Amino acid sequence: MRQAEQADPGWQVFLNGTFVPEAEAKVSIFDQGFLYGDGVYDTSCAWNGYIFKLDAHLDRLFRSMHAVRLEIPYSREAIRSAHIETVARNKLREAYIKCVVTRGQKAQLGLDPRGRTPTVVIFARPYVRLVTPDRQDSGIRAKISSVRRIPLEALDPRIKSLDYLNLVMAKFDAIDAGMDEAILLDTDGYVSEGPGYNIFIVSQGRLITAPEGVLMGITRETTIEIAAEKGIAVEQRRFSPFELYTADEAFFSTTAGGIVPIVEVDGRRVGDGRTGPVTRAVDARYMEMLTNGEHGTPVLSNLAPAKVTA
Ligand SMILES: Cc1ncc(COP(=O)(O)O)c(C=O)c1O
């Protein structure tokens, strides 16, 4: 391992109920999450010392766990506190926070999900962007992948499961084509989402986004709220690649990157090929919410003083 890749002994990780230095945060190779992708996760973020929409992220995490019959020996309140403490212990104002819950392990190998002790991990790192800041501003070029999004009859994308191979394969398509990002269609040929993003188009002053068959993104939800504030109509309905190609604007929404303009798809310019006014307005308001603590859980005032300095 190169020096730069070595674990920083300063990072603290929540692992099964206790905080440990990252170097000691080890999970067994027999963990079902590692062996079979049998687990769920959620990614949230902190800006300016506030965790944005923490409760919405926890609701989604607990819904994912419920849907896949994963029960953990910690209350929602304990997991909530652990999120706050993870950010505080790592002294981060801007953070990328990930909570991973797997089926865990037991002595006997095999797919039988019963009788295992779940693994629960929460870690935080300086905020990670899926897209570099220059791209974020000028917009990205996307390719519609030949890989279709897993349909909800097979594995409902509302479950934020650890199984991301479907999205990773689509990402390869984009990389091979020299594009920045992939867009997946559903099995009926309508636009679904990207690897880590929801998608919106702007057409005749309205926002359009897929109604189902996608992760219910927290940034998606926030975009819809921002649109309501600004009097912009939102249609949650299926839309085709044709509507994407001919839209006035298009953008991705994600916790790990915010509002990301899409200026080209499959060699077609979207709108005038530049970040459009609706995208800019949504982005500006979203960034304002993140940084001014709206919907934010303050990290420091939620901690006992002893823990702040721990
Ligand atoms: C498949 C997928 N869609 C959409 C999103 C965006 O969701 P959010 O806005 O909650 O980050 C993500 C985020 O990880 C994702 O993995």
The ligand as a MOL file (V3000), in Angstrom:
LIG
                    3D

  0  0  0     0  0            999 V3000
M  V30 BEGIN CTAB
M  V30 COUNTS 16 16 0 0 0
M  V30 BEGIN ATOM
M  V30 1 C -28.9700 4.9610 -7.4530 0
M  V30 2 C -29.0380 6.3020 -6.8120 0
M  V30 3 N -29.9650 7.1810 -7.2460 0
M  V30 4 C -30.0660 8.4120 -6.7130 0
M  V30 5 C -29.2300 8.8310 -5.7010 0
M  V30 6 C -29.3560 10.2140 -5.1260 0
M  V30 7 O -29.9190 10.1410 -3.8250 0
M  V30 8 P -29.6100 11.2760 -2.7540 0
M  V30 9 O -30.0990 12.5550 -3.3290 0
M  V30 10 O -30.3770 10.8570 -1.5410 0
M  V30 11 O -28.1530 11.2940 -2.5430 0
M  V30 12 C -28.2630 7.9380 -5.2000 0
M  V30 13 C -27.3740 8.3480 -4.1120 0
M  V30 14 O -26.5690 7.6080 -3.6360 0
M  V30 15 C -28.1740 6.6480 -5.7650 0
M  V30 16 O -27.2520 5.7810 -5.3370 0
M  V30 END ATOM
M  V30 BEGIN BOND
M  V30 1 1 1 2
M  V30 2 1 2 3
M  V30 3 2 2 15
M  V30 4 2 3 4
M  V30 5 1 4 5
M  V30 6 1 5 6
M  V30 7 2 5 12
M  V30 8 1 6 7
M  V30 9 1 7 8
M  V30 10 2 8 9
M  V30 11 1 8 10
M  V30 12 1 8 11
M  V30 13 1 12 13
M  V30 14 1 12 15
M  V30 15 2 13 14
M  V30 16 1 15 16
M  V30 END BOND
M  V30 END CTAB
M  END
